[in-house]
């Protein structure tokens, strides 16, 4: 009885997943057709819609954006460099010589 119930639940989940995949595929194709079949244009519209990309209207907006990215790169470097330095300057392992 439990194995039969498990198979039925699995089939229900498979059917639900298949329906969701069809729906996502249809939505993606519809979005692509409305953007002129350009994946780059679709990605740009998506990132603008979620607020990841904001239009830059002045040189000050652009400079502020670039400085923010520069600061993130500096923080990443300050975190990664000590780890890399320790890795490079690690003492070699002693290997016994064979006669």
C-alpha positions in Angstrom: 0.0 0.0 0.0 2.8 2.4 0.9 4.7 1.7 -2.3 1.6 2.3 -4.4 1.0 5.7 -2.5 4.6 6.6 -3.1 4.4 5.9 -6.8 1.2 8.0 -7.1 2.8 10.9 -5.2 5.8 10.7 -7.5 3.6 10.8 -10.6 1.7 13.8 -9.2 4.9 15.6 -8.6 6.2 14.7 -12.0 3.0 16.0 -13.7 3.1 19.2 -11.7 6.8 19.8 -12.6 6.1 19.1 -16.3 3.2 21.6 -16.3 5.5 24.2 -14.6 8.2 23.6 -17.1 5.8 24.1 -20.0 4.5 27.3 -18.4 8.0 28.7 -17.9 9.0 27.7 -21.4 5.9 29.5 -22.9 6.6 32.6 -20.8 10.2 32.7 -21.9 9.3 32.3 -25.6 6.6 35.0 -25.2 9.1 37.3 -23.6 11.7 36.6 -26.3 9.2 37.3 -29.1 8.2 40.6 -27.5 11.9 41.7 -27.2 12.5 40.9 -30.9 14.2 37.5 -30.2 17.2 39.2 -28.6 18.4 37.4 -25.5 20.6 40.4 -24.6 17.6 42.8 -24.8 15.5 40.5 -22.7 18.2 40.3 -20.1 18.6 44.1 -20.1 14.9 44.5 -19.6 14.8 42.0 -16.8 17.7 43.6 -14.9 16.2 47.1 -15.3 12.8 45.8 -14.1 14.3 44.2 -10.9 16.4 47.3 -10.2 19.8 45.7 -10.8 20.6 48.2 -13.6 19.6 51.8 -13.3 19.8 54.3 -16.1 22.7 56.7 -15.7 21.7 60.2 -16.8 24.7 62.3 -15.8 28.5 62.0 -15.6 28.3 62.1 -11.8 25.9 59.1 -11.8 28.3 57.2 -14.0 31.4 58.1 -11.9 29.7 57.2 -8.7 28.7 53.8 -10.2 32.3 53.1 -11.3 33.7 54.2 -7.9 31.4 51.8 -6.1 32.5 48.9 -8.4 36.2 49.9 -7.8 35.7 49.8 -4.0 34.2 46.3 -4.3 37.2 45.1 -6.3 39.5 46.6 -3.7 37.7 44.8 -0.8 37.8 41.5 -2.8 41.6 42.0 -3.4 42.2 42.7 0.3 40.5 39.5 1.3 42.0 37.3 -1.4 45.6 38.5 -1.4 46.6 37.3 2.1 45.2 33.8 1.3 47.1 33.7 -2.0 50.3 35.0 -0.3 50.1 32.2 2.3 49.6 29.6 -0.4 52.5 30.8 -2.5 54.9 31.1 0.5 54.0 27.7 2.0 57.1 25.7 3.0 57.7 22.7 0.7 57.0 19.3 2.1 60.1 17.3 3.1 60.5 14.2 0.9 63.0 11.5 2.1 65.7 10.7 -0.5 66.0 7.1 -1.7 69.4 5.5 -2.0 
